[in-house]
Amino acid sequence: MNCQQVDEHIFSYIDSKLAPSLSSDLESHIAHCEDCRAKLDFARMETDILCNELFMPTLHDTFTADVMAAVGNNQMIGPTELAATRNHRAWYTRTPFWLVATAAAFVLLVYTISPDFLAPDTKIANQQSKDLKVAERNVASNAVIGGETTKKLKQDSQNESMQDEVSIDEPSSFSLPAETAIDETGNQVRTLAGAVPDEVNNELMKQRQSSPDRDRNDASVLKAPISSTMPKVINMPASFEIVNSAKQTDGWTFTYEGDGKQLTVSLASANVPMAMIVKPEAAATDSSACVGAACEYVVNKKSAVNSVNRSVVIDNVNYELILTGELSVEELQALAERLIIEK
Amino acid sequence: MISDESLAIDTLNGDLSAFEELVNRYKHRVFSIVYRLMGQYQEAEDVTQEVFINVFEKLYQFDADKKFAPWIYRIASNTSISALRKKKNVIVVDFDEVPQVAYESTIAGESYNPQHLYEREELKGLINDAITELPESYRMVIILRYQMDLDNQEIADILDISKENIEVRVHRARKALRQIIQKRWEERGMANELPASR
């Protein structure tokens, strides 16, 4: 062994991780090389400091009490309740992995080819609605005497059809259903963080029309600093702007901010049990209990319609959507029902 | 003594005192990881608390057939890195804001000459500073190997890399640390040449 090789193996030797034959060679070299002996002594001193003498402040005495108080005061559904869900194993943990992976890959493939495949009812309903409106227009135009008026109504009818075409291909991003967006007095009410008024939606539609990335049906994607290797969260409300995206050890995390609140969308490969809302139990009935605190909603893969859209299979690992943020459980749930994860 | 894994199961069965015992057993070790990664006392303490809340919430995911320590270290690592990315600024260790628990030197009784002693103290300061300048992945592997005294398999599980790559990463981390130390040593104009630079 020469001096250069000693340099290559010196740390493994000190840490007792070097193969015995190499250790013997190194010791033989050191026996007659003063420089390498000095290097070894120095590396040992470094290691000793790293192991035993690094500066380390101590935690405050109240740390444990603080943690226990935080655990108790947050009224979280703790591990006790969650453990109860453990025995209730999800279908995907009882089904052979290859079958789940194949099925998921097939669904994703089909969905990639034809997004309408997973929502045929929506397409049919939209088509029926469109046909009905056209029929109504035609009836109305037949009742009007005068060429100009008939012509105008026909134009309106065509415009309506074009708008319907747009809404089929690019479902409206995030306006709430009318009954939840308008109160009894006719004023618009905010029942979902991120719900946006019509004028914002209209502006968003204009942006999409003029955007080179118009195939995306979401403004946040246009701004998102997401790398091409990451899955993409689409259909995020326009009032939420993506501020960070990061690859984690077990998935991806996207941070959004909007309306004075922060929201984290995570895709995690952790073995998440089905059917649970983690975080204040009270919040299930009282949304105010969750506002201002961190809330978490783990999407239940099994219960929701088209829930497959909110999970993504990458390299045979099934990632699940987890939403956390300063939103109520209801808000998170409403959001979760709208989000689509795309890879 | 009740094992960590048994305490985790007891916690899952509703025994909060078992979780309290886990906090007491791991708070200093978790804080060591978090503090080295975060670099600032108050932030490190906040993140350490967040780690234990995460542990409590995710305890149902813990596989009691495996060791508890690597699992909690992994959560500590992920939580710290996530906090760092949110912070996105330069890490500066502010020693003034830290409770005055100074270095616990182990060399007091050893018979080093004054020059050697002085250089060792200098080196200790340099290493403390240099660690904060290392990239996250190097810092983490140094902490787990030398401060947590974990074996390669445990480190591999925490960092989610292969066991075979651990030695390579440790070696690179040590070399990177050495380069920083060497640079600082020369900047301070120390009388003796660093033995490693010969």
Chai-1 contact restraints between the chains, C-beta under 6 A:
chainA,res_idxA,chainB,res_idxB,connection_type,confidence,min_distance_angstrom,max_distance_angstrom,comment,restraint_id
A,F11,B,H171,contact,1.0,0.0,6.0,A-B,restraint_1
A,F11,B,R174,contact,1.0,0.0,6.0,A-B,restraint_2
A,S12,B,E167,contact,1.0,0.0,6.0,A-B,restraint_3
A,K17,B,E167,contact,1.0,0.0,6.0,A-B,restraint_4
A,D35,B,R198,contact,1.0,0.0,6.0,A-B,restraint_5
A,A38,B,P195,contact,1.0,0.0,6.0,A-B,restraint_6
A,K39,B,P195,contact,1.0,0.0,6.0,A-B,restraint_7
A,K39,B,A196,contact,1.0,0.0,6.0,A-B,restraint_8
A,F42,B,P195,contact,1.0,0.0,6.0,A-B,restraint_9
A,F42,B,A196,contact,1.0,0.0,6.0,A-B,restraint_10
A,I49,B,K124,contact,1.0,0.0,6.0,A-B,restraint_11
A,I49,B,I127,contact,1.0,0.0,6.0,A-B,restraint_12
A,L50,B,Y146,contact,1.0,0.0,6.0,A-B,restraint_13
A,C51,B,Y146,contact,1.0,0.0,6.0,A-B,restraint_14
A,N52,B,T106,contact,1.0,0.0,6.0,A-B,restraint_15
A,E53,B,K124,contact,1.0,0.0,6.0,A-B,restraint_16
A,F55,B,Y103,contact,1.0,0.0,6.0,A-B,restraint_17
A,F55,B,N128,contact,1.0,0.0,6.0,A-B,restraint_18
A,P57,B,Y41,contact,1.0,0.0,6.0,A-B,restraint_19
A,P57,B,V98,contact,1.0,0.0,6.0,A-B,restraint_20
A,P57,B,P99,contact,1.0,0.0,6.0,A-B,restraint_21
A,P57,B,V101,contact,1.0,0.0,6.0,A-B,restraint_22
A,T58,B,V101,contact,1.0,0.0,6.0,A-B,restraint_23
A,L59,B,K27,contact,1.0,0.0,6.0,A-B,restraint_24
A,L59,B,F31,contact,1.0,0.0,6.0,A-B,restraint_25
A,F63,B,K27,contact,1.0,0.0,6.0,A-B,restraint_26
A,T64,B,V23,contact,1.0,0.0,6.0,A-B,restraint_27
A,T64,B,N24,contact,1.0,0.0,6.0,A-B,restraint_28
A,V67,B,V23,contact,1.0,0.0,6.0,A-B,restraint_29
A,V67,B,Q49,contact,1.0,0.0,6.0,A-B,restraint_30
A,V67,B,F52,contact,1.0,0.0,6.0,A-B,restraint_31
A,M68,B,E20,contact,1.0,0.0,6.0,A-B,restraint_32
A,A70,B,I53,contact,1.0,0.0,6.0,A-B,restraint_33
A,V71,B,F56,contact,1.0,0.0,6.0,A-B,restraint_34
A,P79,B,T11,contact,1.0,0.0,6.0,A-B,restraint_35
A,P79,B,L12,contact,1.0,0.0,6.0,A-B,restraint_36
A,P79,B,L59,contact,1.0,0.0,6.0,A-B,restraint_37
A,P79,B,Y60,contact,1.0,0.0,6.0,A-B,restraint_38
A,T80,B,G14,contact,1.0,0.0,6.0,A-B,restraint_39
A,L82,B,Y60,contact,1.0,0.0,6.0,A-B,restraint_40
A,A83,B,L12,contact,1.0,0.0,6.0,A-B,restraint_41
A,A83,B,Y60,contact,1.0,0.0,6.0,A-B,restraint_42
A,R86,B,Y60,contact,1.0,0.0,6.0,A-B,restraint_43
A,A246,B,R85,contact,1.0,0.0,6.0,A-B,restraint_44
A,T249,B,N78,contact,1.0,0.0,6.0,A-B,restraint_45
A,T249,B,D160,contact,1.0,0.0,6.0,A-B,restraint_46
A,A270,B,Q61,contact,1.0,0.0,6.0,A-B,restraint_47
